[in-house]
Amino acid sequence: MKLLVIGSGGREHALAWRLAQSPRVHKVFVAPGNGGTQRGSLQNVALTQAEELADFVQREGVTLTVVGPEAPLAAGVVDVFRARGLKIFGPTKAAAQLESSKDYAKAFMVRHNIPTARYQTFTDPAAAHAYIDEQGAPIVVKADGLAAGKGVVVAMTLDEAHAAVDAMLGDGSLGSAGARVVIEECLEGEEASFIVMVDGRNVLALATSQDHKRLQDGDQGPNTGGMGAYSPAPVVTPELHHRIMREVILPTVQGMARDGLPYTGFLYAGLMIAPGDDPDRPIKVLEFNCRMGDPETQPIMMRIKSDLVDVVEHAIAGTLDRAEIVWDRRTALGVVLAAHNYPGTPRTGDVIAGLPDDAADCMVFHAATRSEDGHIKTSGGRVLCVTALGDSVRMARERVYETVDRIVFDGRQYRTDIGWRALKRSPAKPKPAA
């Protein structure tokens, strides 16, 4: 069996790596791939356009395709494949508006009584500035469109909020993504990533995880696409897991169906869970993504013990209710190594040294890398995600940082505190969901 994974990041490397573990698979193409997805049974394909990818799938006899990133989904790659009768896992262009337009997502949540922060949407800078002055700080300013994880500013002061509006609506630094802004209340609590697979009607929850968005230790510095993650997330207890399914996930899937846009694919709910231990404390949706998170995918893929190809086939066939995933009981934790000047304009072309061989309990998933002149070099912002398994968060973290210490490239930056929230939680607290 041949498979195709569309994308070039760490998420796609992890997906392709896990899919390739299936005994039924002998080749996984990754389009366009990166410096780590051109080895073993993985092979890069230098294609990005939907029609060209569909041609390739038909020519090579690829059995099914999994879409990794948001951009091809928003561009309609699923629609192109389905029009040709090709098997692909992901939402249609219309359904992917849940991620490609934050205004659409917020209006959808209000319409279907899905808990989220209060908000207003603006295209006029003066009106946006007036609203910020009226609401006060802290406040959150979001670009409406896709901005590679960098279109959200959590402004702690009015000056920061006004500057964010000027950057998005004023100077056009985010292009069409910033043509509209969503301004919403700043929620307090602990974030968690809740990712499920959907076949249009049935839902299969993946393991819980938690991301670290800020660039620097202690959740300081600018927002990024994600500097590290771990799974499971202790904040999501079994009781909260049931509530999230009941209050967020199922209403979303049912709401999309009622709106005439049945949802298929990975669905990611970024949640803010209010402080405290009350099982009834508020849970609100910060955002929806129409794909798996990055870097959450890397720890989640490390923990899967089942044949993921079987599960994806059920999802495409509409029979997810017959699928299940067996999870490794260990914790998986991943740390992102980023390039110099990320998340601004990252430097590229730095040679990476010290990359280890793959191990059963530790993988280095490539993201912004390329193979050139016999070397692996940096090619973007988030370069690698070192991911390991351990019997506890602490043990997984030690394994990761031992490996991180051996990987060297000029200008590398990374957080040294990934997993700190899980370590801070008392052992007496309720056991997390899977």
Secondary structure, DSSP 8 states (H G I E B T S, - for coil): -EEEEEE-SHHHHHHHHHHTTSTT-SEEEEEE--TTSSSTTEEE----SHHHHHHHHHHHT--EEEE-SHHHHHHTHHHHHHHTT--EES--TTTTHHHH-HHHHHHHHHHTT--B--EEEES-HHHHHHHHHHH-SSEEEEESS--TT--EEEESSHHHHHHHHIIIIIS-TTGGGGSSEEEEE---SEEEEEEEEEESS-EEE---BEE--EEETTTEEEE-S-SEEEES-TTS-HHHHHHHIIIIIHHHHHHHHHTT---EEEEEEEEEE-SSS-TTS-EEEEEEESS--TTTHHHHHHHB-S-HHHHHHHHHHT-GGG----B-SSEEEEEEEE-TTTTSS-----EEB-----BTTEEEEESSEEEETTEEEE-SSEEEEEEEEESSHHHHHHHHHHHHTT-B-TT-B--S-TTHHHHHS-TTS-----
